[in-house]
Amino acid sequence: MKPRYLAAAIAVCALTVTGALAQTNPAISTTSANTSATPLPGANSFSEGEARGRIEARGFSAVSNLKKDDQGIWRGNATKDGQTVKVAIDFKGNVFAE
């Protein structure tokens, strides 16, 4: 391969990798604040373990009975401030006590 073409190929690869690294997934909330007042239905890609971890990261413990409903919302029970509550996590990562 000629040096000129090699340099061009390297430049294209570098731009492609830089663009891919700069992308984020706007569907997943990365803040500790909810982006909605109620759980949003949608295709939820969280595993049960990931859903449990996000709920626990919001201050809940003893997370149990997690089940994903037909709207893609994980629902279960958890404890916070000494009280057992129903919890839900939507496809964006918003966590709710119900």
Sine and cosine of phi, psi and omega as CSV:
sin_phi,cos_phi,sin_psi,cos_psi,sin_omega,cos_omega
0.00,0.00,0.69,-0.72,-0.01,-1.00
-0.94,0.35,0.54,-0.84,-0.04,-1.00
-0.82,0.57,-0.60,0.80,-0.02,-1.00
-0.90,0.43,-0.68,0.74,0.02,-1.00
-0.94,0.34,-0.58,0.81,0.03,-1.00
-0.90,0.45,-0.69,0.73,0.02,-1.00
-0.90,0.45,-0.65,0.76,0.01,-1.00
-0.91,0.41,-0.66,0.75,0.00,-1.00
-0.90,0.43,-0.66,0.75,0.03,-1.00
-0.90,0.43,-0.66,0.75,0.00,-1.00
-0.89,0.46,-0.68,0.73,0.01,-1.00
-0.90,0.44,-0.69,0.73,0.02,-1.00
-0.88,0.47,-0.67,0.74,-0.01,-1.00
-0.89,0.45,-0.67,0.74,0.01,-1.00
-0.92,0.39,-0.62,0.78,0.01,-1.00
-0.91,0.42,-0.72,0.70,0.00,-1.00
-0.91,0.42,-0.67,0.74,0.00,-1.00
-0.88,0.48,-0.69,0.73,0.02,-1.00
-0.90,0.44,-0.64,0.77,0.00,-1.00
-0.92,0.38,-0.61,0.80,0.00,-1.00
-0.94,0.34,-0.46,0.89,-0.05,-1.00
-0.98,0.17,-0.22,0.98,-0.04,-1.00
-0.97,0.24,0.56,-0.83,0.11,-0.99
-0.79,-0.61,0.24,-0.97,0.03,-1.00
-0.98,-0.19,0.97,-0.22,-0.05,-1.00
-0.93,0.36,-0.20,0.98,-0.01,-1.00
-0.96,0.26,-0.37,0.93,-0.05,-1.00
-0.97,-0.23,0.83,-0.55,0.02,-1.00
-0.95,0.31,0.79,-0.61,0.03,-1.00
-0.94,-0.33,0.11,0.99,0.04,-1.00
-0.98,-0.20,0.22,-0.98,0.02,-1.00
-1.00,0.07,-0.13,0.99,0.02,-1.00
-1.00,-0.10,0.62,-0.78,0.06,-1.00
-0.94,0.34,0.52,-0.85,0.05,-1.00
-0.98,-0.18,0.13,0.99,-0.02,-1.00
-0.49,-0.87,0.43,-0.90,0.02,-1.00
-0.99,0.13,-0.35,0.94,0.01,-1.00
-0.69,-0.72,0.37,-0.93,0.04,-1.00
-0.86,0.51,0.72,-0.70,-0.01,-1.00
-1.00,-0.08,0.76,-0.65,0.08,-1.00
-0.94,0.33,0.54,-0.84,0.03,-1.00
0.18,-0.98,0.16,-0.99,0.00,-1.00
-0.94,0.33,0.95,-0.30,-0.09,-1.00
-1.00,-0.06,0.85,-0.53,-0.02,-1.00
-0.98,-0.17,0.05,1.00,0.03,-1.00
-0.94,0.33,0.67,-0.74,0.17,-0.99
-0.97,0.23,0.18,-0.98,0.04,-1.00
-0.87,0.50,-0.65,0.76,0.01,-1.00
-0.90,0.44,-0.65,0.76,0.04,-1.00
-0.92,0.40,-0.66,0.75,0.03,-1.00
-0.89,0.46,-0.70,0.71,0.02,-1.00
-0.87,0.49,-0.70,0.71,-0.01,-1.00
-0.89,0.46,-0.65,0.76,0.03,-1.00
-0.93,0.37,-0.62,0.78,0.04,-1.00
-0.90,0.43,-0.71,0.70,0.02,-1.00
-0.90,0.44,-0.58,0.81,0.02,-1.00
-0.90,0.43,-0.35,0.94,0.04,-1.00
-1.00,-0.04,0.22,0.97,0.13,-0.99
0.99,-0.14,0.12,0.99,0.03,-1.00
-1.00,-0.06,0.44,-0.90,0.08,-1.00
-0.73,-0.68,0.07,-1.00,0.03,-1.00
0.75,0.66,0.71,0.70,0.01,-1.00
-0.94,0.35,0.79,-0.62,-0.05,-1.00
-0.57,-0.82,0.22,-0.98,0.07,-1.00
0.81,0.58,0.59,0.81,0.02,-1.00
-0.95,0.33,0.79,-0.62,0.05,-1.00
-0.65,-0.76,0.66,-0.75,0.06,-1.00
-1.00,0.02,0.82,-0.58,-0.03,-1.00
-1.00,0.09,-0.02,-1.00,-0.07,-1.00
-0.94,0.33,-0.11,0.99,0.06,-1.00
-0.98,-0.19,0.08,1.00,0.01,-1.00
0.99,0.14,0.29,0.96,-0.01,-1.00
-0.98,-0.21,0.82,-0.57,0.09,-1.00
-0.97,0.22,0.76,-0.65,0.01,-1.00
-0.76,-0.65,0.57,-0.82,0.02,-1.00
-0.15,-0.99,-0.36,-0.93,0.01,-1.00
-0.86,-0.52,0.45,-0.89,0.05,-1.00
-0.36,-0.93,0.18,-0.98,0.02,-1.00
-0.90,-0.44,0.69,-0.72,0.10,-0.99
-0.55,-0.84,0.74,-0.67,-0.01,-1.00
0.82,0.57,0.61,0.79,0.06,-1.00
0.98,0.18,0.01,1.00,-0.02,-1.00
-0.89,-0.45,0.64,-0.76,0.08,-1.00
-0.99,0.11,0.77,-0.64,-0.02,-1.00
-0.73,-0.69,0.33,-0.94,0.15,-0.99
-0.99,0.12,0.66,-0.76,0.01,-1.00
-0.81,-0.58,0.38,-0.93,0.06,-1.00
-0.56,-0.83,0.53,-0.85,0.10,-0.99
-0.70,-0.71,0.79,-0.61,-0.04,-1.00
-1.00,-0.05,-0.04,-1.00,-0.08,-1.00
-0.92,0.40,-0.29,0.96,0.04,-1.00
-1.00,-0.01,-0.10,0.99,-0.02,-1.00
1.00,-0.05,0.11,0.99,0.07,-1.00
-0.94,0.34,0.73,-0.68,-0.01,-1.00
-0.93,-0.36,0.72,-0.70,-0.05,-1.00
-0.76,-0.65,0.62,-0.78,0.21,-0.98
-0.99,-0.15,0.80,-0.60,-0.08,-1.00
-0.94,-0.34,0.00,0.00,0.00,0.00
